[in-house]
Amino acid sequence: MNRLAVFDCDGTLVDSGANIASALADTFVEHGLDVPPLHVSRKVIGLSLVEAMAALLPDAEHDQHRALAESYKRHFQRARHEGRVDEPLFEGIPELLDALEVDGWLLAVATGKSDRGLAHCLDCHGYNQRFISLQTADRHPSKPHPSMVHQAMADAGAAPETTVVIGDTAFDMAMAVAAGATGIGAAWGYHDAAELVEAGAAAVADEPLGVLPLLPRVHERLCG
């Protein structure tokens, strides 16, 4: 079986937190709602939009969650059109991807972004052909449901025991566990290390290149 590394996008590959917070603030203001504090909004990054709105406003009706999600999309797309969206790669991500590929790993993405949003992001960095599988919220249930990882494994010819999920949120780690894969937490993102471990991370890296020395430990699990 092939070895597969499945990456989250926001908070793992790219630092998009400021863009997300800005679009979320615009959305809540439009609907006459109090803007959630940054430390609260960061905790829902990684969920699909409707689920994120439900987490922020658990007492609201589902129709309102959907309306907020649609408003968020409009605000984010307007910001992108106006050149106000910046999604830089975290330092060390290019070198991490290079090292994994040299070592024979296939690469995939599993993200709460839409197909369109992910395509824009990857194209900006010239990475649109780098990943063997791109799984988004357009075609799957929200994390932590394992659907995205299952499809990525099918695309790559990988198995749960030969797959790692690298992500910065508890949702990513719970998704890995649900898929039978191994989760490596990305502590450089939006959830802290304790949350990642509690959600099932087998190991946590403080920076992207810190993933590499963890892989021999993970390899022991992958090989049984």
N, CA, C and O of each residue as an XYZ file, in Angstrom:
896
protein
N       0.836     -1.206      0.000
C       0.000      0.000      0.000
C       0.871      1.257      0.000
O       1.942      1.285      0.606
N       0.393      2.293     -0.688
C       1.112      3.563     -0.709
C       0.994      4.261      0.637
O       0.013      4.092      1.361
N       2.015      5.047      0.953
C       1.964      5.903      2.142
C       1.387      7.255      1.740
O       1.762      7.824      0.715
N       0.475      7.757      2.556
C      -0.250      8.984      2.218
C      -0.215      9.957      3.383
O      -0.490      9.583      4.523
N       0.124     11.204      3.093
C       0.052     12.296      4.073
C      -1.072     13.232      3.665
O      -0.998     13.886      2.624
N      -2.118     13.296      4.491
C      -3.284     14.139      4.223
C      -3.165     15.410      5.057
O      -3.121     15.353      6.286
N      -3.112     16.560      4.381
C      -2.947     17.837      5.059
C      -4.266     18.593      5.141
O      -5.027     18.647      4.175
N      -4.521     19.170      6.296
C      -5.505     20.244      6.391
C      -4.922     21.457      5.671
O      -3.721     21.506      5.408
N      -5.780     22.443      5.348
C      -5.280     23.632      4.657
C      -5.158     24.832      5.605
O      -4.047     25.222      5.963
N      -6.288     25.418      6.013
C      -6.267     26.608      6.870
C      -5.664     26.282      8.235
O      -6.174     25.433      8.966
N      -4.575     26.969      8.565
C      -3.931     26.745      9.854
C      -2.879     25.654      9.830
O      -2.183     25.442     10.823
N      -2.754     24.952      8.699
C      -1.754     23.888      8.575
C      -0.827     24.170      7.404
O       0.383     24.303      7.588
N      -1.385     24.262      6.200
C      -0.579     24.658      5.044
C      -0.415     26.169      4.986
O       0.687     26.672      4.764
N      -1.521     26.897      5.187
C      -1.493     28.358      5.042
C      -2.037     29.050      6.287
O      -2.865     28.505      7.017
N      -1.550     30.256      6.503
C      -1.994     31.076      7.631
C      -3.103     32.014      7.142
O      -2.836     33.124      6.684
N      -4.327     31.554      7.247
C      -5.472     32.286      6.715
C      -6.383     32.825      7.805
O      -7.479     33.304      7.513
N      -5.947     32.755      9.052
C      -6.804     33.139     10.165
C      -7.312     34.562     10.098
O      -8.467     34.818     10.438
N      -6.474     35.499      9.667
C      -6.895     36.904      9.601
C      -7.988     37.098      8.560
O      -8.932     37.856      8.785
N      -7.867     36.416      7.416
C      -8.893     36.515      6.380
C     -10.228     35.970      6.879
O     -11.279     36.573      6.661
N     -10.172     34.830      7.548
C     -11.383     34.189      8.055
C     -12.046     35.072      9.098
O     -13.263     35.253      9.072
N     -11.259     35.624     10.020
C     -11.810     36.474     11.063
C     -12.461     37.722     10.476
O     -13.507     38.163     10.953
N     -11.842     38.293      9.441
C     -12.384     39.492      8.814
C     -13.722     39.210      8.144
O     -14.676     39.966      8.323
N     -13.799     38.123      7.370
C     -15.043     37.773      6.693
C     -16.122     37.401      7.694
O     -17.299     37.691      7.481
N     -15.729     36.765      8.775
C     -16.693     36.392      9.813
C     -17.239     37.642     10.498
O     -18.438     37.732     10.763
N     -16.368     38.602     10.783
C     -16.813     39.845     11.405
C     -17.785     40.584     10.492
O     -18.819     41.062     10.958
N     -17.476     40.688      9.211
C     -18.366     41.346      8.253
C     -19.728     40.651      8.203
O     -20.769     41.301      8.096
N     -19.700     39.333      8.282
C     -20.944     38.553      8.234
C     -21.820     38.834      9.446
O     -23.020     39.072      9.312
N     -21.223     38.806     10.615
C     -22.001     39.018     11.830
C     -22.540     40.444     11.894
O     -23.674     40.655     12.324
N     -21.744     41.420     11.473
C     -22.210     42.807     11.450
C     -23.389     42.948     10.497
O     -24.375     43.612     10.817
N     -23.290     42.326      9.331
C     -24.387     42.391      8.354
C     -25.693     41.876      8.947
O     -26.764     42.404      8.647
N     -25.609     40.871      9.769
C     -26.813     40.251     10.347
C     -27.169     40.833     11.715
O     -28.055     40.314     12.394
N     -26.491     41.902     12.123
C     -26.819     42.552     13.388
C     -26.453     41.738     14.609
O     -27.114     41.835     15.643
N     -25.412     40.940     14.501
C     -24.997     40.076     15.601
C     -23.675     40.551     16.182
O     -22.876     41.190     15.497
N     -23.454     40.235     17.443
C     -22.179     40.554     18.070
C     -21.075     39.709     17.449
O     -21.218     38.494     17.311
N     -19.996     40.344     17.081
C     -18.868     39.630     16.476
C     -18.173     38.786     17.544
O     -17.806     39.313     18.595
N     -17.986     37.501     17.299
C     -17.322     36.663     18.309
C     -15.868     37.075     18.493
O     -15.212     37.473     17.530
N     -15.358     36.985     19.714
C     -13.941     37.287     19.941
C     -13.049     36.373     19.107
O     -13.441     35.264     18.744
N     -11.856     36.852     18.814
C     -10.938     36.108     17.962
C     -10.644     34.727     18.525
O     -10.583     33.752     17.776
N     -10.463     34.635     19.838
C     -10.121     33.336     20.423
C     -11.268     32.343     20.294
O     -11.053     31.131     20.335
N     -12.487     32.856     20.137
C     -13.646     31.982     19.931
C     -13.753     31.579     18.462
O     -13.946     30.405     18.148
N     -13.628     32.553     17.569
C     -13.777     32.255     16.140
C     -12.676     31.320     15.640
O     -12.920     30.507     14.748
N     -11.472     31.423     16.200
C     -10.375     30.552     15.780
C     -10.678     29.082     16.071
O     -10.174     28.191     15.386
N     -11.499     28.835     17.084
C     -11.783     27.461     17.484
C     -12.681     26.730     16.492
O     -12.752     25.501     16.528
N     -13.372     27.455     15.603
C     -14.254     26.785     14.639
C     -13.620     26.694     13.255
O     -14.216     26.120     12.343
N     -12.421     27.251     13.085
C     -11.727     27.116     11.800
C     -11.456     25.636     11.552
O     -10.958     24.930     12.429
N     -11.784     25.187     10.373
C     -11.634     23.779     10.035
C     -12.958     23.082      9.838
O     -13.047     22.109      9.090
N     -14.005     23.580     10.514
C     -15.337     23.045     10.275
C     -15.877     23.578      8.957
O     -15.451     24.637      8.496
N     -16.802     22.860      8.352
C     -17.516     23.406      7.206
C     -18.355     24.586      7.685
O     -18.645     24.702      8.875
N     -18.749     25.471      6.750
C     -19.303     26.760      7.146
C     -20.572     26.658      7.981
O     -20.682     27.321      9.013
N     -21.517     25.853      7.563
C     -22.771     25.764      8.322
C     -22.487     25.242      9.735
O     -23.048     25.738     10.712
N     -21.619     24.247      9.830
C     -21.278     23.691     11.145
C     -20.529     24.712     11.988
O     -20.708     24.756     13.205
N     -19.695     25.533     11.362
C     -18.981     26.577     12.098
C     -19.961     27.594     12.663
O     -19.837     28.004     13.817
N     -20.930     28.002     11.856
C     -21.931     28.955     12.335
C     -22.766     28.348     13.459
O     -23.129     29.042     14.408
N     -23.069     27.059     13.354
C     -23.829     26.392     14.409
C     -23.038     26.337     15.709
O     -23.607     26.454     16.795
N     -21.716     26.157     15.595
C     -20.884     26.138     16.793
C     -20.812     27.506     17.445
O     -20.749     27.611     18.670
N     -20.820     28.556     16.634
C     -20.760     29.917     17.166
C     -22.098     30.386     17.710
O     -22.146     31.168     18.660
N     -23.198     29.909     17.106
C     -24.544     30.312     17.518
C     -25.408     29.065     17.723
O     -26.314     28.801     16.932
N     -25.133     28.304     18.775
C     -25.833     27.021     18.959
C     -27.339     27.157     19.179
O     -28.078     26.197     18.961
N     -27.807     28.333     19.608
C     -29.231     28.504     19.880
C     -30.020     29.008     18.670
O     -31.245     29.108     18.727
N     -29.326     29.323     17.582
C     -30.006     29.817     16.381
C     -30.580     28.656     15.583
O     -30.182     27.506     15.764
N     -31.520     28.972     14.699
C     -32.122     27.953     13.852
C     -31.176     27.581     12.701
O     -30.283     28.343     12.330
N     -31.404     26.393     12.157
C     -30.565     25.912     11.060
C     -30.615     26.853      9.855
O     -29.603     27.063      9.185
N     -31.793     27.420      9.582
C     -31.909     28.349      8.445
C     -31.005     29.559      8.629
O     -30.430     30.063      7.665
N     -30.879     30.027      9.873
C     -29.988     31.160     10.122
C     -28.530     30.752      9.933
O     -27.730     31.523      9.404
N     -28.192     29.558     10.359
C     -26.820     29.076     10.139
C     -26.494     29.052      8.657
O     -25.401     29.451      8.254
N     -27.436     28.586      7.839
C     -27.219     28.528      6.398
C     -27.107     29.929      5.801
O     -26.279     30.174      4.924
N     -27.947     30.848      6.282
C     -27.893     32.223      5.776
C     -26.561     32.879      6.129
O     -25.987     33.604      5.317
N     -26.079     32.627      7.324
C     -24.788     33.176      7.734
C     -23.661     32.590      6.883
O     -22.733     33.301      6.495
N     -23.746     31.309      6.600
C     -22.724     30.677      5.769
C     -22.686     31.291      4.377
O     -21.608     31.530      3.832
N     -23.857     31.547      3.798
C     -23.905     32.158      2.467
C     -23.360     33.582      2.509
O     -22.664     34.003      1.584
N     -23.666     34.325      3.561
C     -23.137     35.684      3.701
C     -21.620     35.659      3.823
O     -20.925     36.488      3.235
N     -21.117     34.702      4.590
C     -19.663     34.581      4.759
C     -18.991     34.359      3.404
O     -17.974     34.981      3.099
N     -19.565     33.471      2.599
C     -18.996     33.216      1.273
C     -18.918     34.495      0.452
O     -17.907     34.757     -0.198
N     -19.978     35.292      0.479
C     -19.991     36.542     -0.298
C     -18.914     37.497      0.195
O     -18.197     38.095     -0.607
N     -18.798     37.640      1.506
C     -17.792     38.569      2.046
C     -16.378     38.100      1.727
O     -15.509     38.908      1.399
N     -16.148     36.793      1.823
C     -14.812     36.280      1.534
C     -14.478     36.449      0.060
O     -13.365     36.844     -0.285
N     -15.438     36.151     -0.811
C     -15.203     36.292     -2.245
C     -14.994     37.750     -2.628
O     -14.170     38.052     -3.491
N     -15.744     38.667     -1.984
C     -15.531     40.089     -2.259
C     -14.128     40.512     -1.848
O     -13.453     41.248     -2.568
N     -13.697     40.039     -0.682
C     -12.346     40.382     -0.226
C     -11.295     39.835     -1.193
O     -10.300     40.504     -1.472
N     -11.512     38.627     -1.703
C     -10.562     38.067     -2.658
C     -10.544     38.892     -3.940
O      -9.479     39.190     -4.480
N     -11.725     39.258     -4.422
C     -11.830     40.058     -5.646
C     -11.122     41.403     -5.482
O     -10.538     41.924     -6.432
N     -11.179     41.958     -4.279
C     -10.558     43.254     -4.016
C      -9.086     43.138     -3.627
O      -8.447     44.139     -3.305
N      -8.555     41.934     -3.656
C      -7.145     41.740     -3.353
C      -6.802     41.806     -1.883
O      -5.656     42.071     -1.520
N      -7.792     41.566     -1.029
C      -7.564     41.670      0.416
C      -7.358     40.313      1.088
O      -7.267     40.242      2.314
N      -7.282     39.242      0.306
C      -7.076     37.910      0.875
C      -5.612     37.523      0.728
O      -5.067     37.502     -0.376
N      -4.992     37.222      1.845
C      -3.593     36.792      1.850
C      -3.523     35.454      2.592
O      -3.876     35.378      3.769
N      -3.075     34.413      1.913
C      -2.990     33.073      2.510
C      -1.564     32.544      2.368
O      -1.322     31.622      1.589
N      -0.626     33.118      3.110
C       0.773     32.694      2.963
C       1.002     31.291      3.514
O       0.369     30.880      4.486
N       1.910     30.572      2.881
C       2.332     29.285      3.418
C       3.061     29.512      4.742
O       3.813     30.477      4.883
N       2.841     28.637      5.696
C       3.638     28.697      6.911
C       5.092     28.386      6.581
O       5.377     27.569      5.706
N       5.997     29.035      7.278
C       7.420     28.792      7.067
C       7.736     27.324      7.307
O       7.370     26.768      8.342
N       8.406     26.702      6.364
C       8.778     25.303      6.487
C       7.869     24.353      5.728
O       8.224     23.190      5.535
N       6.693     24.823      5.289
C       5.777     23.936      4.554
C       6.378     23.477      3.212
O       6.315     22.284      2.915
N       6.952     24.360      2.397
C       7.534     23.865      1.141
C       8.587     22.785      1.372
O       8.624     21.783      0.659
N       9.443     22.994      2.372
C      10.497     22.021      2.654
C       9.914     20.706      3.183
O      10.430     19.630      2.881
N       8.839     20.796      3.972
C       8.193     19.579      4.470
C       7.596     18.775      3.326
O       7.773     17.558      3.266
N       6.892     19.439      2.423
C       6.293     18.731      1.286
C       7.374     18.105      0.417
O       7.237     16.965     -0.029
N       8.450     18.850      0.175
C       9.562     18.312     -0.627
C      10.128     17.050      0.017
O      10.345     16.043     -0.657
N      10.366     17.113      1.326
C      10.991     15.983      2.022
C      10.080     14.756      2.014
O      10.553     13.631      1.850
N       8.783     14.969      2.189
C       7.847     13.848      2.161
C       7.825     13.187      0.788
O       7.824     11.960      0.682
N       7.809     14.000     -0.254
C       7.780     13.441     -1.604
C       9.064     12.671     -1.914
O       9.020     11.600     -2.519
N      10.193     13.212     -1.502
C      11.470     12.517     -1.721
C      11.464     11.166     -1.012
O      12.035     10.194     -1.505
N      10.815     11.118      0.144
C      10.759      9.881      0.927
C       9.672      8.926      0.439
O       9.491      7.850      1.010
N       8.945      9.314     -0.619
C       7.983      8.406     -1.218
C       6.550      8.538     -0.766
O       5.709      7.709     -1.114
N       6.254      9.584      0.017
C       4.884      9.798      0.457
C       4.070     10.470     -0.648
O       4.572     11.358     -1.338
N       2.825     10.051     -0.816
C       1.869     10.784     -1.631
C       1.198     11.833     -0.750
O       1.098     11.671      0.466
N       0.737     12.921     -1.389
C       0.188     14.058     -0.641
C      -1.267     14.296     -1.026
O      -1.651     14.133     -2.184
N      -2.073     14.686     -0.034
C      -3.477     15.007     -0.270
C      -3.878     16.155      0.644
O      -3.161     16.492      1.586
N      -5.041     16.757      0.355
C      -5.602     17.820      1.192
C      -7.022     17.439      1.576
O      -7.787     16.948      0.745
N      -7.370     17.663      2.825
C      -8.741     17.508      3.313
C      -9.086     18.780      4.083
O      -8.495     19.046      5.130
N     -10.033     19.565      3.580
C     -10.260     20.904      4.112
C     -11.734     21.272      4.166
O     -12.551     20.763      3.399
N     -12.052     22.165      5.087
C     -13.392     22.729      5.153
C     -13.632     23.801      4.112
O     -14.744     24.320      4.012
N     -12.614     24.149      3.331
C     -12.794     25.091      2.232
C     -13.693     24.491      1.151
O     -13.918     23.281      1.117
N     -14.195     25.341      0.283
C     -14.894     24.882     -0.920
C     -13.870     24.483     -1.974
O     -12.683     24.786     -1.850
N     -14.347     23.792     -3.022
C     -13.460     23.492     -4.154
C     -12.846     24.771     -4.714
O     -11.647     24.834     -4.987
N     -13.686     25.784     -4.877
C     -13.219     27.047     -5.448
C     -12.177     27.705     -4.550
O     -11.148     28.180     -5.030
N     -12.444     27.732     -3.252
C     -11.515     28.370     -2.323
C     -10.182     27.651     -2.263
O      -9.130     28.288     -2.219
N     -10.223     26.323     -2.261
C      -8.978     25.567     -2.225
C      -8.193     25.761     -3.518
O      -6.973     25.919     -3.489
N      -8.892     25.748     -4.651
C      -8.212     25.943     -5.933
C      -7.510     27.295     -5.981
O      -6.367     27.387     -6.431
N      -8.189     28.346     -5.518
C      -7.568     29.683     -5.473
C      -6.309     29.655     -4.613
O      -5.264     30.173     -5.007
N      -6.420     29.048     -3.441
C      -5.309     29.027     -2.501
C      -4.110     28.286     -3.079
O      -2.993     28.804     -3.062
N      -4.332     27.083     -3.586
C      -3.222     26.292     -4.111
C      -2.622     26.910     -5.359
O      -1.407     26.874     -5.551
N      -3.472     27.480     -6.213
C      -2.979     28.110     -7.435
C      -2.065     29.288     -7.113
O      -1.087     29.536     -7.818
N      -2.385     30.001     -6.058
C      -1.577     31.152     -5.640
C      -0.131     30.730     -5.356
O       0.804     31.504     -5.563
N       0.036     29.497     -4.882
C       1.375     29.011     -4.528
C       1.950     28.044     -5.571
O       3.024     27.475     -5.373
N       1.229     27.864     -6.681
C       1.689     26.941     -7.701
C       1.616     25.490     -7.270
O       2.387     24.656     -7.746
N       0.686     25.184     -6.367
C       0.588     23.834     -5.804
C      -0.611     23.052     -6.332
O      -0.923     21.984     -5.807
N      -1.286     23.561     -7.356
C      -2.535     22.931     -7.776
C      -2.357     21.534     -8.347
O      -3.325     20.777     -8.424
N      -1.133     21.170     -8.753
C      -0.876     19.824     -9.268
C      -0.053     18.970     -8.296
O       0.371     17.866     -8.639
N       0.164     19.473     -7.118
C       1.098     18.803     -6.210
C       0.442     17.661     -5.419
O       1.124     16.729     -4.991
N      -0.861     17.737     -5.231
C      -1.557     16.785     -4.373
C      -2.337     15.787     -5.221
O      -2.990     16.159     -6.197
N      -2.261     14.522     -4.837
C      -2.920     13.474     -5.602
C      -4.427     13.473     -5.372
O      -5.179     12.940     -6.188
N      -4.869     14.064     -4.270
C      -6.295     14.066     -3.927
C      -6.625     15.358     -3.196
O      -5.921     15.758     -2.269
N      -7.712     16.010     -3.625
C      -8.171     17.261     -3.002
C      -9.615     17.074     -2.556
O     -10.520     16.968     -3.384
N      -9.821     17.035     -1.260
C     -11.153     16.791     -0.707
C     -11.622     18.021      0.065
O     -10.895     18.554      0.903
N     -12.855     18.468     -0.231
C     -13.366     19.712      0.341
C     -14.768     19.528      0.904
O     -15.378     18.464      0.797
N     -15.260     20.618      1.513
C     -16.595     20.618      2.097
C     -17.689     20.535      1.048
O     -18.833     20.223      1.381
N     -17.367     20.806     -0.214
C     -18.389     20.743     -1.264
C     -18.905     19.321     -1.479
O     -20.031     19.135     -1.941
N     -18.095     18.326     -1.149
C     -18.456     16.949     -1.487
C     -18.475     16.003     -0.301
O     -18.617     14.793     -0.477
N     -18.335     16.538      0.903
C     -18.239     15.675      2.083
C     -18.912     16.312      3.292
O     -19.085     17.530      3.342
N     -19.290     15.492      4.263
C     -19.718     16.037      5.553
C     -18.566     16.788      6.213
O     -17.400     16.594      5.870
N     -18.910     17.635      7.151
C     -17.877     18.393      7.867
C     -16.991     17.470      8.695
O     -17.424     16.415      9.159
N     -15.751     17.888      8.866
C     -14.909     17.241      9.864
C     -15.645     17.299     11.213
O     -16.345     18.280     11.466
N     -15.517     16.305     12.073
C     -14.551     15.198     12.052
C     -15.022     13.927     11.343
O     -14.423     12.868     11.533
N     -16.069     14.004     10.539
C     -16.485     12.832      9.773
C     -15.304     12.372      8.913
O     -14.596     13.213      8.357
N     -15.075     11.072      8.790
C     -13.876     10.577      8.086
C     -13.994     10.519      6.575
O     -13.069     10.045      5.915
N     -15.105     10.987      5.997
C     -15.342     10.826      4.566
C     -14.193     11.353      3.705
O     -13.788     10.691      2.749
N     -13.665     12.529      4.031
C     -12.606     13.107      3.211
C     -11.351     12.237      3.207
O     -10.712     12.062      2.170
N     -11.007     11.699      4.366
C      -9.818     10.839      4.444
C     -10.063      9.528      3.712
O      -9.173      9.025      3.028
N     -11.261      8.972      3.850
C     -11.572      7.735      3.130
C     -11.400      7.921      1.622
O     -10.830      7.060      0.952
N     -11.894      9.046      1.084
C     -11.777      9.266     -0.356
C     -10.332      9.514     -0.763
O      -9.888      9.029     -1.805
N      -9.601     10.259      0.045
C      -8.187     10.496     -0.262
C      -7.412      9.185     -0.295
O      -6.566      8.987     -1.167
N      -7.692      8.292      0.646
C      -7.014      6.998      0.658
C      -7.373      6.184     -0.587
O      -6.513      5.530     -1.176
N      -8.631      6.229     -0.975
C      -9.041      5.507     -2.181
C      -8.334      6.062     -3.415
O      -7.890      5.300     -4.273
N      -8.230      7.382     -3.503
C      -7.560      8.003     -4.644
C      -6.082      7.633     -4.698
O      -5.521      7.466     -5.781
N      -5.453      7.504     -3.534
C      -4.006      7.301     -3.458
C      -3.607      5.830     -3.422
O      -2.424      5.508     -3.528
N      -4.573      4.943     -3.276
C      -4.219      3.548     -3.105
C      -3.536      3.304     -1.778
O      -2.595      2.516     -1.682
N      -4.020      3.993     -0.749
C      -3.459      3.875      0.598
C      -4.478      3.203      1.514
O      -5.654      3.085      1.170
N      -4.022      2.773      2.661
C      -4.872      2.162      3.670
C      -4.785      2.992      4.945
O      -3.861      3.792      5.091
N      -5.727      2.820      5.872
C      -5.650      3.571      7.135
C      -4.308      3.416      7.831
O      -3.773      4.379      8.380
N      -3.762      2.200      7.810
C      -2.504      1.969      8.511
C      -1.292      2.539      7.781
O      -0.187      2.520      8.323
N      -1.477      3.050      6.552
C      -0.372      3.694      5.830
C      -0.663      5.179      5.586
O      -0.078      5.794      4.694
N      -1.568      5.745      6.384
C      -1.991      7.136      6.182
C      -1.795      7.952      7.450
O      -2.135      7.511      8.548
N      -1.243      9.150      7.283
C      -1.171     10.120      8.377
C      -1.999     11.344      7.989
O      -2.056     11.730      6.821
N      -2.630     11.938      8.979
C      -3.371     13.188      8.802
C      -2.643     14.257      9.591
O      -2.443     14.116     10.798
N      -2.243     15.329      8.914
C      -1.506     16.427      9.548
C      -2.423     17.631      9.589
O      -2.800     18.160      8.544
N      -2.789     18.070     10.788
C      -3.734     19.171     10.904
C      -3.605     19.896     12.229
O      -3.039     19.378     13.193
N      -4.143     21.106     12.254
C      -3.955     21.970     13.419
C      -5.136     22.004     14.367
O      -5.080     22.700     15.381
N      -6.208     21.275     14.076
C      -7.389     21.349     14.942
C      -7.768     19.986     15.498
O      -7.387     18.944     14.965
N      -8.531     20.026     16.589
C      -9.074     18.802     17.173
C      -9.956     18.071     16.168
O     -10.060     16.845     16.208
N     -10.601     18.829     15.253
C     -11.456     18.202     14.243
C     -10.624     17.316     13.307
O     -11.060     16.234     12.913
N      -9.420     17.787     12.958
C      -8.535     17.002     12.101
C      -8.114     15.710     12.791
O      -8.116     14.641     12.179
N      -7.749     15.815     14.077
C      -7.280     14.640     14.799
C      -8.416     13.639     15.008
O      -8.208     12.431     14.894
N      -9.609     14.135     15.311
C     -10.759     13.242     15.466
C     -11.119     12.587     14.136
O     -11.535     11.429     14.107
N     -10.963     13.323     13.035
C     -11.196     12.768     11.708
C     -10.208     11.632     11.433
O     -10.591     10.586     10.909
N      -8.944     11.837     11.784
C      -7.934     10.797     11.587
C      -8.302      9.536     12.367
O      -8.250      8.428     11.834
N      -8.669      9.715     13.623
C      -9.046      8.576     14.457
C     -10.242      7.839     13.857
O     -10.253      6.610     13.795
N     -11.249      8.599     13.415
C     -12.452      7.991     12.845
C     -12.144      7.209     11.570
O     -12.822      6.230     11.257
N     -11.118      7.647     10.835
C     -10.737      6.972      9.593
C      -9.764      5.818      9.824
O      -9.434      5.086      8.891
N      -9.306      5.657     11.057
C      -8.326      4.618     11.351
C      -6.915      5.007     10.997
O      -6.014      4.169     11.038
N      -6.699      6.279     10.644
C      -5.374      6.787     10.281
C      -4.660      7.316     11.521
O      -5.216      7.303     12.620
N      -3.439      7.774     11.340
C      -2.648      8.341     12.430
C      -2.646      9.854     12.325
O      -2.342     10.401     11.265
N      -2.979     10.530     13.402
C      -3.006     11.992     13.409
C      -1.716     12.579     13.955
O      -1.225     12.164     15.005
N      -1.170     13.552     13.227
C      -0.033     14.340     13.710
C      -0.512     15.774     13.844
O      -0.895     16.398     12.855
N      -0.494     16.296     15.054
C      -0.986     17.641     15.304
C      -0.011     18.704     14.854
O       1.203     18.563     15.000
N      -0.567     19.779     14.301
C       0.220     20.927     13.848
C       0.018     22.066     14.847
O      -0.924     22.848     14.721
N       0.896     22.155     15.826
C       0.729     23.131     16.894
C       1.024     24.552     16.447
O       0.861     25.493     17.225
N       1.458     24.720     15.195
C       1.679     26.078     14.669
C       0.377     26.724     14.202
O       0.386     27.874     13.763
N      -0.727     26.015     14.288
C      -2.007     26.524     13.789
C      -2.901     27.100     14.866
O      -2.442     27.882     15.698
N      -4.195     26.720     14.865
C      -5.206     27.444     15.627
C      -5.723     26.749     16.875
O      -6.442     27.377     17.652
N      -5.392     25.484     17.104
C      -5.713     24.806     18.360
C      -4.403     24.478     19.066
O      -3.375     24.257     18.425
N      -4.455     24.449     20.402
C      -3.199     24.192     21.115
C      -2.922     22.696     21.214
O      -3.784     21.864     20.929
N      -1.697     22.378     21.624
C      -1.234     20.996     21.622
C      -2.089     20.092     22.496
O      -2.351     18.944     22.135
N      -2.524     20.599     23.637
C      -3.328     19.777     24.546
C      -4.639     19.365     23.889
O      -5.088     18.231     24.057
N      -5.256     20.277     23.143
C      -6.494     19.943     22.436
C      -6.251     18.879     21.375
O      -7.078     17.988     21.185
N      -5.126     18.969     20.690
C      -4.808     18.009     19.644
C      -4.600     16.613     20.225
O      -5.085     15.625     19.675
N      -3.885     16.542     21.326
C      -3.638     15.250     21.972
C      -4.949     14.672     22.500
O      -5.217     13.482     22.338
N      -5.752     15.503     23.123
C      -7.021     15.022     23.667
C      -7.922     14.454     22.567
O      -8.676     13.509     22.797
N      -7.834     15.045     21.361
C      -8.666     14.595     20.243
C      -8.105     13.360     19.544
O      -8.750     12.801     18.657
N      -6.904     12.932     19.940
C      -6.391     11.681     19.386
C      -5.080     11.756     18.641
O      -4.665     10.767     18.036
N      -4.400     12.916     18.663
C      -3.110     13.012     17.971
C      -2.118     12.007     18.544
O      -1.966     11.895     19.761
N      -1.445     11.278     17.656
C      -0.404     10.347     18.093
C       0.869     11.090     18.471
O       1.661     10.613     19.284
N       1.057     12.267     17.872
C       2.218     13.114     18.134
C       1.867     14.525     17.697
O       0.943     14.726     16.909
N       2.609     15.506     18.210
C       2.364     16.912     17.872
C       3.695     17.571     17.521
O       4.684     17.419     18.239
N       3.707     18.301     16.414
C       4.893     19.045     15.977
C       4.683     20.526     16.239
O       3.587     21.047     16.030
N       5.719     21.203     16.694
C       5.635     22.639     16.968
C       5.783     23.477     15.710
O       5.342     24.626     15.680
N       6.394     22.923     14.673
C       6.609     23.629     13.418
C       6.575     22.604     12.287
O       6.754     21.412     12.533
N       6.346     23.051     11.050
C       6.221     22.085      9.958
C       7.362     21.085      9.851
O       7.114     19.885      9.727
N       8.607     21.550      9.895
C       9.721     20.611      9.763
C       9.837     19.676     10.965
O      10.537     18.665     10.910
N       9.143     20.026     12.052
C       9.106     19.132     13.206
C       8.311     17.871     12.961
O       8.367     16.939     13.763
N       7.563     17.823     11.854
C       6.842     16.597     11.500
C       7.822     15.488     11.139
O       7.593     14.324     11.470
N       8.899     15.837     10.469
C       9.802     14.820      9.922
C      10.397     13.893     10.978
O      10.382     12.679     10.773
N      10.923     14.399     12.103
C      11.455     13.461     13.095
C      10.384     12.629     13.793
O      10.709     11.645     14.457
N       9.117     13.004     13.657
C       8.046     12.209     14.252
C       7.689     10.999     13.397
O       7.117     10.031     13.898
N       8.021     11.050     12.119
C       7.577      9.996     11.205
C       8.158      8.615     11.514
O       7.446      7.627     11.329
N       9.419      8.481     11.977
C       9.875      7.131     12.348
C       9.005      6.499     13.429
O       8.743      5.297     13.393
N       8.553      7.317     14.403
C       7.672      6.811     15.443
C       6.340      6.387     14.849
O       5.783      5.347     15.200
N       5.843      7.218     13.938
C       4.587      6.889     13.258
C       4.766      5.648     12.386
O       3.875      4.805     12.288
N       5.939      5.555     11.755
C       6.220      4.416     10.873
C       6.108      3.091     11.634
O       5.668      2.087     11.073
N       6.505      3.089     12.912
C       6.392      1.872     13.705
C       4.931      1.430     13.807
O       4.625      0.239     13.750
N       4.037      2.410     13.959
C       2.616      2.080     14.025
C       2.130      1.605     12.656
O       1.399      0.619     12.558
N       2.545      2.321     11.589
C       2.096      1.973     10.260
C       2.501      0.558      9.869
O       1.767     -0.140      9.170
N       3.679      0.146     10.327
C       4.191     -1.171      9.956
C       3.788     -2.262     10.965
O       4.110     -3.438     10.799
N       3.074     -1.828     12.012
C       2.649     -2.809     12.997
C       3.814     -3.263     13.866
O       3.633     -4.095     14.755
